[in-house]
Amino acid sequence: MSEFSNNKDSKLAELQKSLEKLKKSLSKDSAEIKPFQQEARDTKLDMEQCGGDLRTAKENLEECDGTLQAQQEEIATLQAEQTQVKVKSSSL
């Protein structure tokens, strides 16, 4: 029975050493990972901001397209009016 007890104590000590080694390794790995986690958070934030910027740019583009179309229609109308005025002035 004492042999089992001695073996148990040595096994417990071995497990405790292994546990300490794993804890140190975990701490080291956590410290190494933290900068990458921060970088990932920063990148995600940048992506969200870019998404917002892209939505705004699309809205601006749609507005510009509408303005351009309205101006093109106005130019066509003015050209037609100019043509009519030229025709009337020629016939005078």
A tleap script that builds the chain and sets N, CA, C and O, in Angstrom:
source leaprc.protein.ff14SB
mol = sequence {
  NMET SER GLU PHE SER ASN ASN LYS ASP SER
  LYS LEU ALA GLU LEU GLN LYS SER LEU GLU
  LYS LEU LYS LYS SER LEU SER LYS ASP SER
  ALA GLU ILE LYS PRO PHE GLN GLN GLU ALA
  ARG ASP THR LYS LEU ASP MET GLU GLN CYS
  GLY GLY ASP LEU ARG THR ALA LYS GLU ASN
  LEU GLU GLU CYS ASP GLY THR LEU GLN ALA
  GLN GLN GLU GLU ILE ALA THR LEU GLN ALA
  GLU GLN THR GLN VAL LYS VAL LYS SER SER
  SER CLEU
}
set mol.1.N position { 0.821 -1.194 0.000 }
set mol.1.CA position { 0.000 0.000 0.000 }
set mol.1.C position { 0.866 1.259 0.000 }
set mol.1.O position { 0.524 2.255 -0.637 }
set mol.2.N position { 1.989 1.207 0.720 }
set mol.2.CA position { 2.874 2.368 0.764 }
set mol.2.C position { 3.488 2.612 -0.616 }
set mol.2.O position { 3.772 3.752 -0.983 }
set mol.3.N position { 3.686 1.547 -1.367 }
set mol.3.CA position { 4.224 1.702 -2.723 }
set mol.3.C position { 3.232 2.477 -3.598 }
set mol.3.O position { 3.623 3.333 -4.391 }
set mol.4.N position { 1.962 2.165 -3.441 }
set mol.4.CA position { 0.914 2.873 -4.184 }
set mol.4.C position { 0.879 4.339 -3.772 }
set mol.4.O position { 0.736 5.219 -4.621 }
set mol.5.N position { 1.008 4.602 -2.496 }
set mol.5.CA position { 0.984 5.967 -1.968 }
set mol.5.C position { 2.183 6.766 -2.496 }
set mol.5.O position { 2.028 7.919 -2.901 }
set mol.6.N position { 3.366 6.162 -2.494 }
set mol.6.CA position { 4.556 6.833 -3.024 }
set mol.6.C position { 4.405 7.120 -4.518 }
set mol.6.O position { 4.754 8.197 -5.002 }
set mol.7.N position { 3.880 6.138 -5.223 }
set mol.7.CA position { 3.671 6.293 -6.657 }
set mol.7.C position { 2.647 7.396 -6.920 }
set mol.7.O position { 2.785 8.183 -7.856 }
set mol.8.N position { 1.624 7.434 -6.079 }
set mol.8.CA position { 0.576 8.442 -6.203 }
set mol.8.C position { 1.156 9.839 -5.971 }
set mol.8.O position { 0.837 10.779 -6.699 }
set mol.9.N position { 2.000 9.967 -4.962 }
set mol.9.CA position { 2.610 11.265 -4.655 }
set mol.9.C position { 3.511 11.730 -5.801 }
set mol.9.O position { 3.497 12.901 -6.178 }
set mol.10.N position { 4.290 10.803 -6.345 }
set mol.10.CA position { 5.180 11.179 -7.442 }
set mol.10.C position { 4.371 11.515 -8.695 }
set mol.10.O position { 4.725 12.426 -9.444 }
set mol.11.N position { 3.314 10.793 -8.912 }
set mol.11.CA position { 2.458 11.062 -10.070 }
set mol.11.C position { 1.787 12.425 -9.914 }
set mol.11.O position { 1.665 13.176 -10.881 }
set mol.12.N position { 1.351 12.742 -8.687 }
set mol.12.CA position { 0.730 14.041 -8.405 }
set mol.12.C position { 1.740 15.166 -8.628 }
set mol.12.O position { 1.408 16.193 -9.221 }
set mol.13.N position { 2.945 14.976 -8.163 }
set mol.13.CA position { 3.995 15.987 -8.362 }
set mol.13.C position { 4.275 16.169 -9.853 }
set mol.13.O position { 4.453 17.292 -10.326 }
set mol.14.N position { 4.313 15.087 -10.570 }
set mol.14.CA position { 4.549 15.145 -12.013 }
set mol.14.C position { 3.419 15.893 -12.721 }
set mol.14.O position { 3.662 16.700 -13.619 }
set mol.15.N position { 2.198 15.618 -12.309 }
set mol.15.CA position { 1.050 16.297 -12.904 }
set mol.15.C position { 1.057 17.794 -12.572 }
set mol.15.O position { 0.697 18.626 -13.405 }
set mol.16.N position { 1.470 18.121 -11.344 }
set mol.16.CA position { 1.533 19.533 -10.959 }
set mol.16.C position { 2.594 20.269 -11.773 }
set mol.16.O position { 2.375 21.405 -12.193 }
set mol.17.N position { 3.732 19.634 -11.997 }
set mol.17.CA position { 4.773 20.241 -12.818 }
set mol.17.C position { 4.278 20.434 -14.250 }
set mol.17.O position { 4.503 21.471 -14.875 }
set mol.18.N position { 3.607 19.419 -14.738 }
set mol.18.CA position { 3.063 19.500 -16.091 }
set mol.18.C position { 2.035 20.622 -16.187 }
set mol.18.O position { 1.990 21.349 -17.179 }
set mol.19.N position { 1.215 20.759 -15.157 }
set mol.19.CA position { 0.208 21.811 -15.117 }
set mol.19.C position { 0.861 23.189 -15.101 }
set mol.19.O position { 0.410 24.095 -15.802 }
set mol.20.N position { 1.900 23.353 -14.323 }
set mol.20.CA position { 2.615 24.628 -14.270 }
set mol.20.C position { 3.236 24.961 -15.621 }
set mol.20.O position { 3.194 26.105 -16.075 }
set mol.21.N position { 3.809 23.952 -16.249 }
set mol.21.CA position { 4.418 24.147 -17.560 }
set mol.21.C position { 3.356 24.567 -18.586 }
set mol.21.O position { 3.596 25.441 -19.419 }
set mol.22.N position { 2.188 23.934 -18.512 }
set mol.22.CA position { 1.105 24.286 -19.429 }
set mol.22.C position { 0.586 25.698 -19.174 }
set mol.22.O position { 0.252 26.423 -20.111 }
set mol.23.N position { 0.520 26.085 -17.891 }
set mol.23.CA position { 0.074 27.441 -17.550 }
set mol.23.C position { 1.038 28.485 -18.108 }
set mol.23.O position { 0.611 29.504 -18.650 }
set mol.24.N position { 2.342 28.229 -17.973 }
set mol.24.CA position { 3.347 29.151 -18.506 }
set mol.24.C position { 3.229 29.235 -20.024 }
set mol.24.O position { 3.307 30.318 -20.604 }
set mol.25.N position { 3.045 28.106 -20.647 }
set mol.25.CA position { 2.903 28.072 -22.098 }
set mol.25.C position { 1.657 28.839 -22.539 }
set mol.25.O position { 1.682 29.563 -23.534 }
set mol.26.N position { 0.579 28.675 -21.796 }
set mol.26.CA position { -0.664 29.376 -22.100 }
set mol.26.C position { -0.479 30.883 -21.952 }
set mol.26.O position { -0.938 31.654 -22.794 }
set mol.27.N position { 0.187 31.295 -20.894 }
set mol.27.CA position { 0.448 32.726 -20.687 }
set mol.27.C position { 1.277 33.295 -21.828 }
set mol.27.O position { 0.992 34.378 -22.340 }
set mol.28.N position { 2.299 32.558 -22.216 }
set mol.28.CA position { 3.165 32.996 -23.315 }
set mol.28.C position { 2.362 33.098 -24.609 }
set mol.28.O position { 2.463 34.088 -25.333 }
set mol.29.N position { 1.568 32.074 -24.893 }
set mol.29.CA position { 0.764 32.072 -26.121 }
set mol.29.C position { -0.251 33.209 -26.104 }
set mol.29.O position { -0.489 33.851 -27.127 }
set mol.30.N position { -0.845 33.455 -24.942 }
set mol.30.CA position { -1.816 34.547 -24.834 }
set mol.30.C position { -1.155 35.888 -25.101 }
set mol.30.O position { -1.726 36.741 -25.780 }
set mol.31.N position { 0.031 36.073 -24.576 }
set mol.31.CA position { 0.758 37.319 -24.794 }
set mol.31.C position { 1.113 37.488 -26.272 }
set mol.31.O position { 1.079 38.602 -26.793 }
set mol.32.N position { 1.451 36.400 -26.940 }
set mol.32.CA position { 1.794 36.465 -28.355 }
set mol.32.C position { 0.563 36.743 -29.218 }
set mol.32.O position { 0.667 37.375 -30.269 }
set mol.33.N position { -0.580 36.277 -28.781 }
set mol.33.CA position { -1.803 36.401 -29.569 }
set mol.33.C position { -2.438 37.782 -29.426 }
set mol.33.O position { -3.098 38.251 -30.353 }
set mol.34.N position { -2.249 38.438 -28.285 }
set mol.34.CA position { -2.910 39.723 -28.038 }
set mol.34.C position { -2.696 40.752 -29.148 }
set mol.34.O position { -3.665 41.390 -29.560 }
set mol.35.N position { -1.473 40.945 -29.652 }
set mol.35.CA position { -1.318 41.932 -30.741 }
set mol.35.C position { -2.124 41.562 -31.988 }
set mol.35.O position { -2.657 42.437 -32.671 }
set mol.36.N position { -2.209 40.270 -32.279 }
set mol.36.CA position { -2.971 39.827 -33.441 }
set mol.36.C position { -4.466 40.059 -33.229 }
set mol.36.O position { -5.186 40.420 -34.161 }
set mol.37.N position { -4.923 39.850 -31.998 }
set mol.37.CA position { -6.326 40.101 -31.695 }
set mol.37.C position { -6.640 41.586 -31.874 }
set mol.37.O position { -7.677 41.944 -32.432 }
set mol.38.N position { -5.742 42.446 -31.398 }
set mol.38.CA position { -5.938 43.886 -31.550 }
set mol.38.C position { -5.942 44.273 -33.026 }
set mol.38.O position { -6.758 45.083 -33.466 }
set mol.39.N position { -5.034 43.693 -33.769 }
set mol.39.CA position { -4.970 43.973 -35.198 }
set mol.39.C position { -6.259 43.526 -35.892 }
set mol.39.O position { -6.766 44.213 -36.779 }
set mol.40.N position { -6.778 42.380 -35.485 }
set mol.40.CA position { -8.027 41.886 -36.064 }
set mol.40.C position { -9.183 42.835 -35.729 }
set mol.40.O position { -10.020 43.118 -36.586 }
set mol.41.N position { -9.229 43.326 -34.486 }
set mol.41.CA position { -10.280 44.283 -34.107 }
set mol.41.C position { -10.149 45.575 -34.918 }
set mol.41.O position { -11.141 46.114 -35.408 }
set mol.42.N position { -8.922 46.060 -35.052 }
set mol.42.CA position { -8.689 47.291 -35.818 }
set mol.42.C position { -9.098 47.106 -37.278 }
set mol.42.O position { -9.712 47.989 -37.878 }
set mol.43.N position { -8.755 45.958 -37.836 }
set mol.43.CA position { -9.099 45.670 -39.230 }
set mol.43.C position { -10.607 45.590 -39.413 }
set mol.43.O position { -11.149 46.090 -40.398 }
set mol.44.N position { -11.274 44.962 -38.465 }
set mol.44.CA position { -12.733 44.866 -38.536 }
set mol.44.C position { -13.352 46.260 -38.490 }
set mol.44.O position { -14.280 46.552 -39.244 }
set mol.45.N position { -12.844 47.117 -37.615 }
set mol.45.CA position { -13.337 48.486 -37.523 }
set mol.45.C position { -13.098 49.232 -38.834 }
set mol.45.O position { -13.976 49.943 -39.322 }
set mol.46.N position { -11.898 49.062 -39.401 }
set mol.46.CA position { -11.590 49.692 -40.687 }
set mol.46.C position { -12.547 49.218 -41.781 }
set mol.46.O position { -13.003 50.014 -42.602 }
set mol.47.N position { -12.844 47.932 -41.787 }
set mol.47.CA position { -13.757 47.381 -42.783 }
set mol.47.C position { -15.151 47.977 -42.626 }
set mol.47.O position { -15.802 48.309 -43.617 }
set mol.48.N position { -15.612 48.113 -41.379 }
set mol.48.CA position { -16.925 48.695 -41.141 }
set mol.48.C position { -16.956 50.148 -41.609 }
set mol.48.O position { -17.942 50.597 -42.194 }
set mol.49.N position { -15.871 50.881 -41.348 }
set mol.49.CA position { -15.800 52.274 -41.794 }
set mol.49.C position { -15.772 52.348 -43.325 }
set mol.49.O position { -16.412 53.216 -43.919 }
set mol.50.N position { -15.041 51.452 -43.947 }
set mol.50.CA position { -14.991 51.417 -45.409 }
set mol.50.C position { -16.369 51.092 -45.983 }
set mol.50.O position { -16.768 51.642 -47.009 }
set mol.51.N position { -17.079 50.208 -45.323 }
set mol.51.CA position { -18.432 49.877 -45.766 }
set mol.51.C position { -19.337 51.102 -45.718 }
set mol.51.O position { -20.116 51.344 -46.640 }
set mol.52.N position { -19.230 51.873 -44.637 }
set mol.52.CA position { -20.009 53.105 -44.527 }
set mol.52.C position { -19.609 54.107 -45.590 }
set mol.52.O position { -20.461 54.757 -46.196 }
set mol.53.N position { -18.304 54.232 -45.815 }
set mol.53.CA position { -17.817 55.144 -46.850 }
set mol.53.C position { -18.305 54.723 -48.235 }
set mol.53.O position { -18.654 55.563 -49.064 }
set mol.54.N position { -18.323 53.421 -48.470 }
set mol.54.CA position { -18.781 52.910 -49.760 }
set mol.54.C position { -20.263 53.210 -49.961 }
set mol.54.O position { -20.676 53.601 -51.052 }
set mol.55.N position { -21.066 53.026 -48.907 }
set mol.55.CA position { -22.497 53.343 -49.013 }
set mol.55.C position { -22.690 54.830 -49.328 }
set mol.55.O position { -23.510 55.191 -50.173 }
set mol.56.N position { -21.939 55.676 -48.650 }
set mol.56.CA position { -22.033 57.120 -48.885 }
set mol.56.C position { -21.619 57.462 -50.309 }
set mol.56.O position { -22.263 58.275 -50.972 }
set mol.57.N position { -20.547 56.839 -50.775 }
set mol.57.CA position { -20.078 57.086 -52.136 }
set mol.57.C position { -21.123 56.651 -53.161 }
set mol.57.O position { -21.333 57.336 -54.162 }
set mol.58.N position { -21.773 55.523 -52.916 }
set mol.58.CA position { -22.818 55.056 -53.835 }
set mol.58.C position { -23.987 56.036 -53.865 }
set mol.58.O position { -24.535 56.327 -54.929 }
set mol.59.N position { -24.367 56.545 -52.688 }
set mol.59.CA position { -25.449 57.521 -52.627 }
set mol.59.C position { -25.067 58.785 -53.391 }
set mol.59.O position { -25.878 59.342 -54.130 }
set mol.60.N position { -23.823 59.233 -53.204 }
set mol.60.CA position { -23.345 60.414 -53.923 }
set mol.60.C position { -23.333 60.186 -55.429 }
set mol.60.O position { -23.685 61.076 -56.204 }
set mol.61.N position { -22.925 58.989 -55.835 }
set mol.61.CA position { -22.891 58.658 -57.260 }
set mol.61.C position { -24.301 58.684 -57.845 }
set mol.61.O position { -24.513 59.213 -58.936 }
set mol.62.N position { -25.259 58.117 -57.125 }
set mol.62.CA position { -26.643 58.125 -57.600 }
set mol.62.C position { -27.151 59.562 -57.727 }
set mol.62.O position { -27.838 59.904 -58.690 }
set mol.63.N position { -26.809 60.387 -56.757 }
set mol.63.CA position { -27.217 61.790 -56.797 }
set mol.63.C position { -26.576 62.503 -57.996 }
set mol.63.O position { -27.233 63.268 -58.701 }
set mol.64.N position { -25.290 62.238 -58.210 }
set mol.64.CA position { -24.588 62.839 -59.354 }
set mol.64.C position { -25.186 62.364 -60.672 }
set mol.64.O position { -25.336 63.148 -61.609 }
set mol.65.N position { -25.527 61.074 -60.743 }
set mol.65.CA position { -26.144 60.547 -61.966 }
set mol.65.C position { -27.464 61.252 -62.240 }
set mol.65.O position { -27.762 61.602 -63.382 }
set mol.66.N position { -28.249 61.459 -61.197 }
set mol.66.CA position { -29.529 62.162 -61.355 }
set mol.66.C position { -29.317 63.595 -61.803 }
set mol.66.O position { -30.025 64.087 -62.682 }
set mol.67.N position { -28.347 64.262 -61.203 }
set mol.67.CA position { -28.039 65.644 -61.586 }
set mol.67.C position { -27.560 65.714 -63.027 }
set mol.67.O position { -27.982 66.585 -63.788 }
set mol.68.N position { -26.679 64.796 -63.398 }
set mol.68.CA position { -26.158 64.756 -64.770 }
set mol.68.C position { -27.283 64.534 -65.771 }
set mol.68.O position { -27.339 65.197 -66.807 }
set mol.69.N position { -28.164 63.616 -65.467 }
set mol.69.CA position { -29.275 63.334 -66.379 }
set mol.69.C position { -30.166 64.578 -66.520 }
set mol.69.O position { -30.588 64.923 -67.624 }
set mol.70.N position { -30.447 65.244 -65.395 }
set mol.70.CA position { -31.271 66.453 -65.453 }
set mol.70.C position { -30.589 67.538 -66.281 }
set mol.70.O position { -31.248 68.224 -67.062 }
set mol.71.N position { -29.287 67.699 -66.119 }
set mol.71.CA position { -28.554 68.711 -66.886 }
set mol.71.C position { -28.523 68.362 -68.375 }
set mol.71.O position { -28.625 69.247 -69.224 }
set mol.72.N position { -28.382 67.087 -68.686 }
set mol.72.CA position { -28.390 66.676 -70.098 }
set mol.72.C position { -29.752 66.971 -70.735 }
set mol.72.O position { -29.831 67.413 -71.882 }
set mol.73.N position { -30.808 66.723 -69.983 }
set mol.73.CA position { -32.152 67.021 -70.488 }
set mol.73.C position { -32.316 68.525 -70.689 }
set mol.73.O position { -32.894 68.971 -71.680 }
set mol.74.N position { -31.799 69.298 -69.736 }
set mol.74.CA position { -31.888 70.750 -69.847 }
set mol.74.C position { -31.099 71.254 -71.054 }
set mol.74.O position { -31.562 72.144 -71.768 }
set mol.75.N position { -29.928 70.701 -71.285 }
set mol.75.CA position { -29.113 71.078 -72.446 }
set mol.75.C position { -29.858 70.756 -73.740 }
set mol.75.O position { -29.879 71.561 -74.672 }
set mol.76.N position { -30.466 69.573 -73.786 }
set mol.76.CA position { -31.219 69.191 -74.991 }
set mol.76.C position { -32.379 70.155 -75.218 }
set mol.76.O position { -32.646 70.552 -76.352 }
set mol.77.N position { -33.063 70.529 -74.148 }
set mol.77.CA position { -34.174 71.479 -74.254 }
set mol.77.C position { -33.674 72.835 -74.745 }
set mol.77.O position { -34.284 73.440 -75.627 }
set mol.78.N position { -32.571 73.312 -74.182 }
set mol.78.CA position { -32.013 74.605 -74.585 }
set mol.78.C position { -31.543 74.579 -76.035 }
set mol.78.O position { -31.708 75.559 -76.761 }
set mol.79.N position { -30.962 73.467 -76.454 }
set mol.79.CA position { -30.520 73.349 -77.844 }
set mol.79.C position { -31.725 73.383 -78.794 }
set mol.79.O position { -31.684 73.995 -79.861 }
set mol.80.N position { -32.786 72.709 -78.373 }
set mol.80.CA position { -34.001 72.717 -79.205 }
set mol.80.C position { -34.563 74.133 -79.290 }
set mol.80.O position { -34.979 74.574 -80.362 }
set mol.81.N position { -34.575 74.838 -78.179 }
set mol.81.CA position { -35.053 76.221 -78.172 }
set mol.81.C position { -34.161 77.100 -79.042 }
set mol.81.O position { -34.652 77.955 -79.779 }
set mol.82.N position { -32.845 76.886 -78.954 }
set mol.82.CA position { -31.909 77.666 -79.755 }
set mol.82.C position { -32.161 77.439 -81.243 }
set mol.82.O position { -32.130 78.377 -82.040 }
set mol.83.N position { -32.408 76.191 -81.602 }
set mol.83.CA position { -32.689 75.853 -82.998 }
set mol.83.C position { -33.955 76.556 -83.457 }
set mol.83.O position { -34.003 77.089 -84.565 }
set mol.84.N position { -34.989 76.562 -82.607 }
set mol.84.CA position { -36.243 77.233 -82.963 }
set mol.84.C position { -36.023 78.731 -83.145 }
set mol.84.O position { -36.575 79.336 -84.064 }
set mol.85.N position { -35.214 79.330 -82.266 }
set mol.85.CA position { -34.956 80.758 -82.359 }
set mol.85.C position { -34.193 81.062 -83.644 }
set mol.85.O position { -34.475 82.055 -84.315 }
set mol.86.N position { -33.224 80.208 -83.990 }
set mol.86.CA position { -32.462 80.418 -85.222 }
set mol.86.C position { -33.373 80.338 -86.448 }
set mol.86.O position { -33.259 81.130 -87.383 }
set mol.87.N position { -34.278 79.360 -86.416 }
set mol.87.CA position { -35.196 79.192 -87.538 }
set mol.87.C position { -36.092 80.412 -87.651 }
set mol.87.O position { -36.319 80.905 -88.756 }
set mol.88.N position { -36.609 80.912 -86.530 }
set mol.88.CA position { -37.484 82.083 -86.556 }
set mol.88.C position { -36.729 83.337 -87.006 }
set mol.88.O position { -37.253 84.151 -87.767 }
set mol.89.N position { -35.494 83.478 -86.525 }
set mol.89.CA position { -34.713 84.673 -86.887 }
set mol.89.C position { -34.295 84.624 -88.365 }
set mol.89.O position { -34.122 85.664 -89.000 }
set mol.90.N position { -34.135 83.412 -88.904 }
set mol.90.CA position { -33.768 83.261 -90.314 }
set mol.90.C position { -34.933 83.627 -91.210 }
set mol.90.O position { -34.745 84.160 -92.304 }
set mol.91.N position { -36.116 83.345 -90.751 }
set mol.91.CA position { -37.287 83.599 -91.579 }
set mol.91.C position { -37.719 85.063 -91.491 }
set mol.91.O position { -38.594 85.481 -92.250 }
set mol.92.N position { -37.145 85.836 -90.609 }
set mol.92.CA position { -37.479 87.261 -90.530 }
set mol.92.C position { -36.782 88.064 -91.523 }
set mol.92.O position { -36.966 89.280 -91.574 }
savepdb mol mol.pdb
quit
